[in-house]
Amino acid sequence: MRTYERESLLKSFILFFLLLGTIYFLFAFGTYRDKRVELDRQILSEMKIFSFRPTGEEFIVDFVPVDGRVEDNRLYHEGDNHYALFPIPGSESFRMKVSLPDSRYQSLVEKAKNESFRGWVFYLLILAAVSFFLALYALYPLKKALELNEEFVKDILHDLNTPLSALQINLNLLKKKYKAERSIERMASSLETIQSFQSNLRAFLNRESGAIERFDLIELLRKRLEYFRQIYPHVSYHIDASGPVVLECNREGMVRILENLLSNAGRYNVPGGSVKIRMEGDRLLIEDTGVGIRNPDKVFERFYKEGERGLGLGLHIVKKLADSLGVKITLQSQQGEGTKFWIDLTPVRVK
């Protein structure tokens, strides 16, 4: 189960559980409230019987002056005092006050509460199981739709093998015929990028994390910069690194991250601009003199773009790849002054 599937299942489960749990507690509380009303009615009835023959120790008897604010034959709760007043035959000035000790009353209330909420742990476990199955049932159509989309993409990737293989064969023939022709080298590099992207997409669909390799980041950058210098001749690419920076991670994933950032640095740069690359401790800095980003906090969001070109997926994919590699990407940008991207290589750098 993928991360977004687990997240959707968890959120759906929580939603159903809270809903069913709330309904259960409202029902239990309503039962408890009805029991409290019935308890008061029963206590008043017993007090009334006791007033005719006040014997026993269950109630406390007293005689009080008539108070027009207190009605006869009605149970009152005033703090720890639970009582009712009853008329005395032949007396208009006094009433019999029958009281129930607070300890006795609280024990009766506790009994009513226990009866109302008896077995609540068991019921919550039942509700959790029901909520889980409801969440699975609700997400099943969405899961099937995603699986169909993935199967379709897999079929497309499989069908791409034939034309890509034909292109590779013909490019090899052209290399032999025209040797070190720059246009052929650019086509070969572009084809390699497409094949690498195809491989990454297939690995993503098959839920593969990718092979872990050890490689020199600086050597990798120098090779890829030759390609970008040809694609963006109006921009100068510079790398400032004195020694090797050895990484141990999925090489193709790191290539995708770097190529996306370097491509954006060239595509959105100004004529005569530059792209500078250097190490700052364990962080790789890619700095350009381009147009800058209007909303830096939104660039990693899916489908977000600030111009008409592109689909708004590039930096979103970069963020996903970075998360899968365990590295962190931060940026600083201002319109008209360029952009800086930092890649924290601490988790994957070999010391």
N, C-alpha and C positions, 0 to 999 in steps of 0.2 A: 504494500500500500504506500502510495507516494505521500509527500508532505502535505500537499493541498487536499488529498483525500482524507488523511487523518484529521486535518484541521476542520474540514467540512463535517466529518462524522462527529468530532468532539463538540463542535458548536451546535449541531442539530440535537445531539444527545442532551447537552446542557439545557437547550431551549425546551425540549419535551419534558425533561425531568423537572425543571422549575415549574412548568405549567401544571403537570400532573401532581407534583408535590404541593403546589399552592391549592389546587382543588381539594386534595386530601386534607390539608390542615384547615381549610375553610369548613369542610364537612365536619372534621373532628371538633373544631371550635364551636360550630353550631350545635353539635351534640352536647358538648360541655355546657354551653349556655342554657340549653333546654333542661339539662339535669340540675343546674343551679336553680332555675325557676321551680322545677318540681321539688327540689330539696327544700326551698323556702316554704312552698305550699304544705309540704309534709310536716315541717317543724311547726308552722303556725297551727296546723290541725292538732298536733300533739299538745301544743301549749293550751289550746282551747279546751281540750279534754282535761288537761291537768288543772285548769282554773276551776273546774267543777269539783275536783277532789285533789287538792294540792298535797299529795303524799309522794314520797320518794326523793332521791337526790339528783335526779337528772336535770331539773330546773331549779332556779333560785326565785323565791317569791318575795315581793316587797309591796308596800302600799304607798302610793304617791298622790299628791293633789291633782285635781283635774287640770289639764293644760289644753286649751282650745286648739293649739297648733298640732297636737298629736291625736290621730284618729284611733278609735278602738278597733280591735280585731284586725290589726295590720302589723306585719313584722317589720322592724326597723333595724338598720345596721349603722351604728355610730362608733367608728373606730373598733375597739375591742368589745363593745357592748352590743349584744344582739337580743332584742326584747320585743314584747308586744303588751298592750294594755287591754284589760277586760273589765267590763262594768261589774260593780258589786251590788247585788240586790239590796235595795233599801238605802243606798248611799248615792248622793248626787255630787259630793265633794271629792271623793277619792276613787281611785282606780287600782285594780290589782295589776302589778307589773311582774310579768313572768319573763325571766332572762335565761338565756342559754350560755354557759361558760364558753369563752372564746376558744379554749383548747379543744373542747368538744366540737364546736362549729367548724374549726379549721380541719379537724380530722375527717368530718363528713364531706367538706369541700374537696380535700385531697383524694378521698375515695372516689368522688364523682369525676375528678380530673383523671385519675388513673383508669377508670372505666372508659372514659372518652378517648384517651390516647393509648390504651393498652395495645401492645404489640407494634408500636410505631416504627421501630427499627426493622421489623420483618416487613411491614408494608412498604417502607422506603426501599428496601432491597427489591421487592417485587416491582415497584414503580421504576427503579433503575433498569431492571431487565426489560420491562415493557418499553421504556424510553429508548434503550439501545436498539431494540428490534424495530421500533418506529423510525428511528434515524436511518437505519440500514434500508428499510423499505422506501423511505422518502428519497434517499440518494441513489437508489438502484437505477432508475431511468437515466439520470445524469451520468452515472458511471458507464452504462451501456453506450450512451452517445459518445462519450470520450473515447471508449475503446474502439468504436467504429471509426472515429476520426483518426486515431492512431494507426489502425489497420490500413486506412486509405493512404496516409502519409508513408507508411512502410512500403506499400505497393509502388508509390511514386518513386521512392528512393531506389527500390529494386529496378524499376524500369529505366532509371537514369544511368545504371551501370553500363548498358550497351553503348549509348552515344558518348559517354565519358571515356569509355575504353577505346572507342574509335578515334576520338580526339587525341588521346594519349599516343596511340600508335602512329597517327599521321604527324603529330608533332615530333616524335622521335625520328621519323623519316626526314622531316624538314631540317631537323638539327644536323643530321648526317650530310644533307645536301648543301645547306647554307652555313654550316658551322656556327660561329658565335654571332649570329644576327640578333640585334637587340630586340626587335619586334617579336621574334620567336621566343626569346627568353621571357619577355613580358607575358606572352600567351601561356607559356609553360608554367610560370609562377601563378598566373590567374587560375589555371586549371588545377594546380596543386591546392590552391585556396578553396576552390569549389569541392574538390574531393575531401579535403580535411573537414570542411563544413558538413558535408554529407556524412562523414564518419562520426562527427560529434552528434549530429542529429539522430543518427541511428543508435548511438550509445545512449542518448537521452531517452529515446523511446523504449529501448530494451532495459532501461534502468541500470545501466552500467556506469560505474564511477570513472572508468578509463584507466589505462595502464599507468603505473607510477614509474617515471624515468628520472635519471639524474642527467642534467645537462647544464651548459654554461649559458646563462642569460645574455651576457654581453655578446658572445659569438652569435647567438640567435638573433639579437637585435641588429647587429651589423649586416647579417645576410638579408633580413627583411627590409632594412632601410634602403638597400639598393633598389628594391622593387618600388618603394614609395617615392624615391627620387625620380624615377622614370615616369610614374603616374602623375606626380605633382611637380613638374620642373620649375614652376614659379616659386616654390618654397624650398628653403634650404634646411636639411635635416642634419643635426649635429649630435654626436654622442660623446660624453665626457666620462670615461671610465679607464682607470689605470690597470686593473687586474680582473681576473675572472670572478663571476658571481655564480656560484654553483647552487642550483635549485634541485629539489627532489619532489616532484609532483607530476600531475598529468600534463605532459608537454603540449599536447594539442589544445587543451583548455587554456593554457597560458598564452599560446600563439593567438588564439581567437581574441583574448582580452587585449593583447598588445596591438594586433592588427586593427581592431576596431578603434582604439584610442588614437593610433598613429594615422589612420585613415581620416578620422574626424579632424585631427589637428591640421592635416593638409587640405581637406575639402573646405573647411570653414576658415581658412587663413586668408590673409590679404596678399596681393601681389608683392613679391619681394620679402615676404614674411619668413619666419623661421620657426623650427621646432627643435627644442633642446631637450636632451635626455641625459640624466645623471643620477648617480646614487647619493642619497643622503642618509647615511647610516645603513639601516636595513630597509629603507624605503626607496622605491624607484620613482623619480620625478619625471613627468612628461609635461613640458611647458611650451605653449605656443603663443604666437602674437596675433591670433585670429580675432574674430568679431566678438567673442565672448558669449556668455550665456545669460539670458534675462532672468531665468528662475532656476538657479543651481540646485535648489532643494527638490525639484521635480524631474530632473533629467533621467533618473533611474526608473521612473514610473513607466509602465507599459503603454505604448502608443502616444506618449508625450513627445511633441516635437515643436520647435519654435520657428521652423520655416516650412515651405511647401514641399521640399524634397524629403524623400525617405518615408518610412512607415512608423518611425518612433519606437523601433524595437532594439536598435543597436546597443544602447547603453543599458537597457533593461536586461538584455542577454549577457552583457558584460557583468552586471551585478549578480546574476544567477550563477555564472561561471566562477566568479570570485568567491561566492558563498560556498560553492561545491569544493573549491580548492582550499578554503579556510583562510583566504587572505582578505584584507579590508581595503576598500577603495574610498578615498576622500577627494574632494575637489575644492578649488577656490576660483571664482570667475567673476569678471565684471565686464559689462558690455563695452566694446571698443578697446579693451586693454588685454584681451587674451584669457587663456584658461590654464590652470595648473591641476594636474591629476597626480595623486600620490598612491602608490600601491605598496602596502605594508607586507614585505616578504618574510617577516620574522618566522611565521609558522612553517615555511617551506624551504628556507635557506639553510644550506649545509655549512656549518661553521668549520 
